Amino acid sequence: MRDTAEVHGYESTSYGDGFAEIYDDWYADVTDVGATVQRMVAVAGSGGHVLELGVGTGRLAVPMVEAGLSVTGIDASTAMLAQLTLRDPSGRVTAIAGDMVDDLPDGPFDAALVAYNTLFNLLEDGAQQRCFNAVAGRLPVGGAFVVEAFVPNSENRSRSDVSVRSMTANRVVLSVSQHSPDRQEASGQFVELTEAGGVRLRPWMVRWATLSQLDAMAATAGFCVESRWSTMDCSPFTDDSTQHVTVYRFKG
Ligand SMILES: C[S@@+](CC[C@H](N)C(=O)[O-])C[C@H]1O[C@@H](n2cnc3c(N)ncnc32)[C@H](O)[C@@H]1O
């Protein structure tokens, strides 16, 4: 059997199209919104112009705008952007439907953000490198690229797993996942079963990069590591950290 975590038919729009209607319900607090806003104000400067890759429903972008930043967000999923419009009907966030590698707006921006593992949504060979390159082309020398992602620890992962995400008397959501450490990929489905509605599938897929791989991609694109934390509120990064927030600075 091929060692793969691939979901056949999965595309860049699949995640957003599957999760848009429940994203804010399930993931409102999945990362620290207030600390993210503070970090972006710190790196972009008060009133600075931020580019968010994979802006989604605006969970982070709208609070950034409310903190005085100017925010442009791009997302592949029109379903996610429709949720952003509901949250931000007056269009304070400049929303662009497109790919976060190939369709980035010209800028320039003071800083860019790719939060909550979103960089790992780029699955094709070389796509994450091309993303670093594309962001570099939108920043001035000294501009910041903030990357938030999990720290891969594939040794402790079973190759496949099923667990219960939530359960009530007439509804259960199962989390089904598989990992391919050799390919640095993981994929899964949230399987929602209801008496009234039958089955609903929500697929996801990531291709993870190690810290050294990320730093190498960043260096190739002209960035250096300015700082690395375990959280947006600057908790120290240690060998035991399960996630990282890395601020890359563009050197030119
Ligand atoms: C995990 S969500 C994060 C949303 C938001 N940044 C947040 O933290 O709540 C990832 C987002 O990236 C988008 N996405 C995935 N692949 C993309 C691509 N190639 N180009 C642009 N957006 C993409 C998805 O549609 C989804 O909205």
The ligand as an ORCA input file, in Angstrom:
! r2SCAN-3c Opt
* xyz 0 1
  C      -7.130     27.197      8.992
  S      -7.983     28.394      8.043
  C      -7.364     29.875      8.807
  C      -8.257     31.070      8.647
  C      -7.806     32.300      9.429
  N      -6.476     32.719      9.047
  C      -7.851     32.033     10.907
  O      -6.788     31.960     11.540
  O      -8.951     31.862     11.423
  C      -7.074     28.311      6.525
  C      -7.620     29.189      5.420
  O      -6.719     29.138      4.316
  C      -7.470     29.065      3.120
  N      -6.614     28.475      2.088
  C      -6.206     27.192      1.966
  N      -5.409     27.060      0.893
  C      -5.308     28.286      0.322
  C      -4.601     28.790     -0.809
  N      -3.848     28.022     -1.572
  N      -4.712     30.115     -1.080
  C      -5.489     30.926     -0.316
  N      -6.181     30.486      0.760
  C      -6.082     29.186      1.079
  C      -8.688     28.239      3.485
  O      -9.757     28.453      2.587
  C      -8.982     28.744      4.895
  O      -9.853     29.824      4.879
*
